[in-house]
């Protein structure tokens, strides 16, 4: 098949989806990318360089057509030049000039199978032939055409099909009707025209009774997650263009120019929308010269290397259990350190990167070397984390350790020695995983798949961050968990379970019983946990089980993992700018679809409450540490980014 790809406009996530779905270029899988690779979107440079690499690797299977945004004057106004210069401060201008020179040499059209004419935009109103197009001299696009050849050049990059021919509202090219289309096809012995250039709600549209087909491959071009669909056109062996299934990729851009007086709704719209309507003004500005004011669409403030590092942070965070085990295998002396070569080997193996991946060059950005050239691997692993995910993992780990403490009673030292099969006086991560297999309720059948739980237990016990858990750390962690999760009172006495005593609330005159944790009144028809020596009581709600904590953690962690994907950002998810406030209602509306994938409606509501309360507690702690006052009712998007996304904690 021949895959015809429409405008991408810097939507790198859409390009990756296309390559994942249809495969890399090959003799049996040919691609034709039909222009407008850059501008407007945040990842124009990544898209363009990827396409250039594919063209070099597969010269007979990957072809690039020129669009109106492969032109230097347009790039000056729509952000691509700024992206290049900001990404490469020293050589950006040189690189940009080389890219413009390369784009000036791209073809203006292709003919597939002697029947299908593929062009970015459209046709001129004057009659023209394929020989006329082949005779055009490649180079800079004529802004103000002065002859038929220049009008043809501009029309191929700017024109649009319409019901009636006439001038274009874009300020360049023309609107051509069905008569122009039929004349061109008959003159040149062609069957149809495939084009791009226009955003279509369904990703594809048909004009002039099917003689012209438009395909657009940048999804959510005018919105975040409820905008247009994207498609590609697949030419089969009969040269029939079949539209692919539509898809949507969440897209988000940050703009620099948002009036401070704008309402949250207007600010969000300005930050997220990409306006196509004013392109004619931009073209008029091009003709006016370089001093003309640029349109309001501004490139992303987040540089490509920052986005690339963010993706690596995410990969490291998800692979922490595997990395820890690999590092421990390379550390037989329990020093808590590995060499740089051992670090590179573990990263390459656990993250599944090819041998050419530049871990050595990335190492200075990811971890520091000690004076002897070694790397403290636990310090490295704990750098890349989500505050909220760690809070939920700690909650489960404390509950699980509390259950283990109850099971063991006072036999903690004996149990530690049983786990310490190497008799070194400390436990590795691999040895701690035996806890999952033997003594934690509900984990026996899943132990091999629960490396994240094992890492949560390890992180909770390894108080000194050495990479191993000593006997004292093991005992201390179990004791603290027993107190925190209702197995012991603060004085260390074991709590007993008391059965219900009646159908009424405790008498208010002298015998009323309260929970010492939530301060709620305990009903006589409910069981409770209490210490007879200290008069310490807990209601059932304040004695969570590890099973419930595990269920809550895994449901919320799944949502956090979706949020942490490189092309799904919180501002896009909530449709709000950075300074906008997030209420409980907004929080519920944004996260319920994510949690609904893991849990039914009633549980999703309970998890959202837990999610919200956990975020709010983190916010209160952060504000308190900063000496600031926190508002219990609202958070801001930038606060949610601080707590929910995976970040470098250095």
N, C-alpha and C positions, 0 to 999 in steps of 0.2 A: 504493500500500500504506500501511498504518498500522503503524508500528513501536512496539511496546510495550516499554519499557526498564525492567528491574527495578532493585533496589537498586544504587547506585553507591558509597555510603559513602566518598567522598573518593578513589576510584580514578580519578584524572584520566586516566591512561594508557588505561583501559578506555573512558572517554568518547570520547577521541580516536580510538581504534580503531573505535568504532561510527560516528562521523561520517565517518571515512575510508572505511569499508566501504560504508555505506549512503547517504552524501551528506548535504548540509545540508538543513534543512527546506524544503519547497516544496509547492505545491498538490497535486502528485502524489506527495509523499513526506512524510507527516505523522508526527510523533513525539508519543508520550505517555510522559513520564518519570514512573514510578509511585512516587515518594517515596523517602525515605532517601537524600538526596543527600550528607549530611555525616556527621561523627563517625566515629571509629575509624580512618579512613584519613588519610594525611598531606596530601592536597590537597583537603580539603573546601571551603575558600574558593574555590579555583580552579574546582571543579566547580559550585558554586552560582552564582557570578558568570557563568560561561559559560552556564549554563542560563537565568539571568535575561536575559542579552543576547540569546540565541536567541529567548526569548519576546517581547522587545521588537522584534526585527528581523522576526520571522515570527509575528505574533499569531494568524493563522488556520491556522498549520501546526505550531506547537509548543505543547504543553500540559503543564502540571505538576500532578501529583497530590500530595497531602500524605501523608507517612509519619509513623510514630511518632517519628522523629528530626528532624522539623521542629517541634519543641516545645522551648521554652526550658528547662524543668527537665531534660530529657534532655541537651540540649547542655551544660548546666553540668557534667554528670558524665562525658561521653564525649569531651571535648576540643575541640569546635568553638569554644566561647567563648574558650578559651585561644589557639587559632590566630588568631582575629580580633584579640584584644588584643595579642598578641605581634607580629603583622604591622603593626599601626597603633597604636603606643604612645600617640600623642597623641589620636587620635579613635576608638580601637578600641571603647570602651564605647558611644559614640554610634552607630557603625556597627552594632555587634552588636544594639543595641536596635532599630534600623531593620530589620535582617534578621529578627529575631524577629517584629516587627509584620507584615512582609510574609508570612512563613511562616504566621502565624496566619490569613491571609486566603486561603490556597490551598484549592482545592476538595477535598472528601473522597472524591469518586467521579465517574466519567464513565460514560455509556452510549454505546456506539458502534453506529451503525446500528440502534438500537431493539432490539438483541439481546444485545450483549455488555456485561456489567457489569464495569468496571475499578475496582478498589479496592486500596489498599495491602495490607491484612491480611485482613479477613474479615467475618463477620456476628455479630450478637448471637443469643442463644438465643430471645428473644421475637420474634414475628412483626413484620415491618416492611415498609414500602412505599417506593417511590422518593420519594413525596411527603413521607414522614417524614424521609428523608435531606435533601431539599431544604429542609425547614423548620428544620433545625438552624442555630443561630446560630454563625457562624464566630468564632473567637477562641482563647484558650488552651485546651489540652486538659484536661479534668477528670481530676485524679489519682485522686480517690476519688469515683466517680459516686454520685449520690443519687437519681436518677430514671431513667425509661426513656430519655429523650432523651440524658442524659449517658452511660448505658450503651451506647446506640447509637453515639454519638460515639467512645467509647473502643474499642468493638469494631471499628469500621471501620479503626482504626489499629493494633490489637494482636492480634486473634483469629487462630486457626489452624484449618485443616480437620483432622479426626481421625476415627477409626473410631467413637468414642463421644463424646457431648457431655459437658462438665464444665468445672470450673475450669481455668484456664491456669497452667502452671508458671512463666510469665513474671511473674506478679503483676499482670497487667492483661489485659483482654479475656477470651475464653473459648475453649474447644475446641468446634467445632460439627461435627455429624455430617452424613451424606448426607441424612437426613430434613429437617434445617434448610435445607440447600442447595436441595433439590427444592421445598420449600414457598416459599422466597423467589423462585425462578425462576418457578414457576407463578403466584404471586400477582401478579408484575410483568410477566408475558409476556416473559421473557428466556430466552435459550438457554444461556448459560454464564457463568462468572466467571473473569476473569483477575486474578491477584494477584501479590504479591512477598513481602517480609517475611522469608522463610526462605532460608538458604543451602542450595542443592542441589548435590550432587556433580557432576551432569551439566549444571547450569545451568537445568534445567527438570524439573518433576515433575507428575504428573497424580493427581488425587484424586477420590473419589466417582464412579468409573466415567467419568472424563473430563469431568465437569461443572465441575470446578475445575482450573485450571492455574496453577502457580507458576513464575515466571521470575526468575532472579537474574543480574545483569549485572556484578558485581564478581568478577573471577577471582582465584584463589588467595587467597581471603578468610581462610582459616585457616592458610595456609602461604605459602611463598615462591615456589616454581616447580613444586610437585607437588601443589597443592591442587585446589580445585573448578574446574570449567570455568565459563565465563560464556556466556550466550546472550541474544538478544532474541526476542520473538515478533512475527511479521509477519502481520498480518491481510490476507488477500487480498480480492478483490472479492466473494467469497461469504461473507465474514466468518468464514473458517476460520483459526484461529491456527496458523501453521506455525513451528516452532522454527528458528532460524538454526543455522548450523554453530557448534560450540563453539570457544572460543579460550582461550588462557592468556596473561596478561601477568605478567612478574616483578614482584612487589610486595615492598616492604621498609619497615618502620617502625622507628624508634628509640624505645625506652622509657627513662624516666628512673629507674625504680625496679627495679634489679637487685641483689639481695643480694651483697655482696662475697664471701660464703662459698660462693656457688653454683658448681657445677662448670661447665666450659665448655659441656657439652651442655645443662644446665639454663638457663644464662645465655642461650644462643642461642635456646632455645625461648621463654623469657620475652620476649626482644627481638623475636622475629619473629612469634609466634602472636597471634591475636586471638580472645579467648574469648567465645563466644556464650552459654555455659551459665549464667553468673551474672547474666543480665539481670533475672531475677526479683528478685534481691537489690537491684539498682539501682532498680527500680521501688518496692520497699519503702522504700528510702532516700529516694526522692522524697517519699513520703507523710510521712516523718518530718521533713521540712523541710530547709532549706539547710545546717544544721549537720552533716548526715549525711556520713560519710566517702565519698569518691569511690572508684569501682572502680579497679583497678590499671592499666586501659588508659590510657595517657598519650599526649598528642599528640606529634608529631615535634619534636625539638629543632632541626631545620633549618628556618629560616623560608622562606616563599614567595619573598621577594626574593633569598635566597641560592640557591635552586634555579633561579630565573629567570636570575640572573647565570651560574650554572654552565652552563646550556644555551647562553647566548651565548658563553661561553668555548669551548665545544665547536664551535660554528658558526665562530668565528673561526679556531680551530686547523685545521679541515678546509679552510677557504678561504684559507689563507695564501698559496699560490702565486698565486691570482687577485688577491688584495689587493695583493701586492707588485708585480705587473705594472701594476695600476691606479695605484698610488702613483708608480711610476717614470714613467709617462706624464704624471703631473701635476707632475713635478719635472725640467724640462728643464735646469736649472742644476746638477744633481747635488748639491744641498745636503743631501740625506737627510731633508728635511722637507717637509710639505704644510700647507696652511691647514686650519682646522677645517671650512670648507665643502667643501673637496676631500676631506677624510677622510669626511665624512658622505655625499658623493656616491658614493665608492668602496664604503663599507659597504652602502649601499642597493642598488647595482648588483651587487656580487659575492655578497652574501648573499641577494639576491632578496626583500628586504622591501618592503612597500608604502610609498607616499609618506608615510603618516601614522605610520609606525613612529618612535618617539621617540629617534632616535640623538643628537640634540642634548642631550636630558636625560640620556641614558645616558653621554655622553662623559666626564664627571668620574669615573665609576666604572670606566672602561676604559682611559683614557690621560691623561697630563698634558700641559699646555701649557708651552712654553718662554716666556721673557720677552717675546718678540715675538709670542706667540699661535700659533706654529707647533707641529706635532706631529712628533716623530722616529719615522718609520713603522717602521723596522727594530726599534727598541726596543719599539714597540707590538706588533709581530707575534711577537717572541720571548718576550713575557710569558706567552703562553697556550700551554702545552706540557705534554707528558707526558715525564717524565725517561726512562722506559724506551723510549718510541717514538723519542725523539731519540737515545738510545744506539744503537738498532738502525739508524736512518737514518745516523748517523755511521759506523757499521761498514761499511755498504754504500758510502757516499760515499768512504771511504778506499780500499776495494778498487777501486772504479771509477776513482778518480784514480791509483791505482797502475798499473792496466792502461793508462791513458792515458799515464802517464809512460814506461812501457816502450815503448809505440807511438811516442812522439815522440822518445825518446832525448834528445839535447841540444838539440833544435830547439824549445824551449819558447817563446822570445821571438818567433820567426817565426810560430808557430801562434797566439800571442796576438794579434799584429798582424792576422792573417787574420780572427780573430773580431771584432776591434774595427773594425767596418765604418764607424762614425761617426768614427773617428780622434780619440777624446777621451782616449785613454790609460787608459780603464777600461771594464769590461764591465757591462752591465745584466743583469738576470735573463733578459730576452728573448734577449739575445745568448748567454748561457751555455747556453740550451736548444739552441743549434746543436751543442754538444758531444754532446748526446744523439743527434742526428740523424746525426752523421758518424763518431764515433770510438769509441764505447763498445760493446763486443760485445753482441749480442742486443737492442739497443734501437731499431734502425732502423725496424721496422714498427710499434712502439708509441709512438714519440716524442711524438705528439700527446696520448696518454692518460697520460703519465708526468710530469705537472706536479709531483707530490710528489718525484720523484727529482731533477728540476731544482732544486727548492727545497732539497733536502738538499745538493746540490753547492754551491749558492750560499751556504748557511749555513756550509758547511765552508771556503769560500774568503774570504768577507767578514769578515776578521779584525777590522777596525776598526768594523764595524757601521754603515757609511755608506750602504748600499743599493747599492753598486757595488763591483766587484772591480778593484783596480789590477794593473799588470803584476807588481809585486813580490809582492803577495799571491798571484797566480796561480802564480808560480814557487815560492814558499815552500810552498804547499799541495801541489803536485805532488811536490816533493822530500820533504816529510814523509810523504806517502802511500807513496812508493816505499820508504822505509825501513820504515814500519810494516807493509807488506804484501809484504815479501819480494822487492822488486825491487832494493834496494840494501842494503849493510851499513851499520851506524851511522856508518862513516867516509865514506860516500858512494860507495863502489866498487860497480860493477854486479855483481850475483850471476849466476853461471853455473849451468846445469842439468847435473848429472852423472848419467850412466846407471848402472843397476845393475851391480855388479861380481861377483856370485856368489850362491850359494844359502845362505850361512851368515852369522851375525852377525860383525861385525868382531872380529878377534882381540882378546882381552882384555889381551894383553901388548904394550902400546905403540901399537897401531893402532886402538883402539876409538874410534868416532866418536859424538858426542852432538849433539843439536839445541840450539843456544844459546838458544832461546826456551822450549821446554817441558822441556828437560834430559833428554828421552827418548833411548834408544839407537837409532841409525839402522841398519837392516838392510842387508846387502850386496845383497839382491835387490830393493831399492827405489831409485828415483831420489831425489836430494836437490839442494838449492840451496846453493851455497857461494861464498865469496870467497877466491881463492887468495892474495891479498895479506895478508888479516887472519886467515886460518884461522877464518872465521866460517861456520857451517853451519846450515841449516834443514831439518827434515824436511818431507815433502809436506803433512802435516796442518797445518803452521804457515804455509803459503803459500796462503791461501784465495783463490779466484777471485771476481771481481765477480758472476759468474753465480750462484754458490752463495750468496753473501751477499745478493744481490737476492732469491732465492727464499725464503731464511729470513726476511728482513725483511718481505716482502709477506705471507707466511703469518701471522707474528706480529702484523703491523700490522692485518690483518683482524680478528684476535681482539681486539686492543686497541680497535678502533673499535666492536665489538659491546659490549665492556665499558663504553665511555664513553657509551653511550646514556643519556639522562637518567633513564630509569626502570629501568635495570639497575645496581645498586650491588654493589660487591665483597662487602659483608657478606651480601647476599642470595645472591650467586653461590656463596660458600663456606659459607653457613649457619653463620656464626660471629660472635660479638660482637667488638667492637673490640680487646679485649685478648687475645683467644685466639691461640694460636700456630698457625702454618701450617707443616706439615711438607711434605716433598717428595711424599709420598703424597697428602695433601690437595690440594696444588697440581695434581698430575696429574689427580686425579679431577674437579676443578672445570673445568680448562681443556681437557681432552682433547675434550669435545664441540664446543667452539668451533673448535679446530684441525682436528678431523676434517672440518669442512665445507670446508677448504681443501686438506687433504693426506691421503693414505692412511695406514694405521696405522703402518707402519714410520717414515715421515717425521714423523708426528705425535709419536712417541716422541722422536725426535732433536730436534725443535723444542721440545718441553717441557723437555728437558735444557738446551737453549740459553737458553730463556726463564728457567728457574730460575736458571741460572748468572749471567745478566745481572742479574736482580733481586738476587741475593745480592751480586754485585760492587758494585752501587749502594748496597746496605745497608752493606757494609763501608766504603765510601768515606764515606758519611754519618756512620757511627758514629766513624770515625777523625777526621773534621773536628770532630766534637763532643767529641772526647777521651774517648769511651766505648768499652767492650769490646763486640765483636759476637760472637754465637754463630753459627757456620757452619751449624748444623743446622736452625735454625728462624727464621721471621720472624713478625711479627704482622700482623693484618689492617690495622691503622692504618699499618704500614710499607708494605704493598702499595698502600694508597690514596695514599700519598705518591709512590710511584714510577710507578704505572700509570695514574692518572686525570689528566685535563687540569685543570691548575690555573693560577692567577694567580701568577706568579713575582715579583711586585713586591716 
